[in-house]
Amino acid sequence: MFNGNILLGLKNGSICELPWSAAGTVKPNVVMTSHCDGEVWGLDIVTLADGSLRMLTSADDNRVLAYNPKTKVVLAEGIVNQPSAKKVKDKGGFKGGASSMSNLPAN
């Protein structure tokens, strides 16, 4: 919760901002759709020295992103972990890991 808003990481990979409402009648505003293959697992907001905001995200698409929520631009991207070659199935996808909608490993 920040400034009366809740930031949500959704199962479809989107991140939404939801204004707090006791009545529950508000609709979420989609802030980011960059994690498009699987769930958002990690989410944090950082305020920089100049007052600008950065959203840091991780998801089961095996990426970490630094995102500017005002301009809606990904500023940096990294790979969390390379999957072990032995976990790759013959027909695509991966064995084991967390329950997810992603085709990528849960590393």
Sequence and secondary structure as in RCSB ss.txt:
>XXXX:A:sequence
MFNGNILLGLKNGSICELPWSAAGTVKPNVVMTSHCDGEVWGLDIVTLADGSLRMLTSADDNRVLAYNPKTKVVL
AEGIVNQPSAKKVKDKGGFKGGASSMSNLPAN
>XXXX:A:secstr
 BTTEEEEE TTS EEEEE  TT     EEEE    SS EEEEEEEE TTS EEEEEEETTSEEEEEETTTTEEE
EEEES    GGGB TTSSBSSSS  S SS   
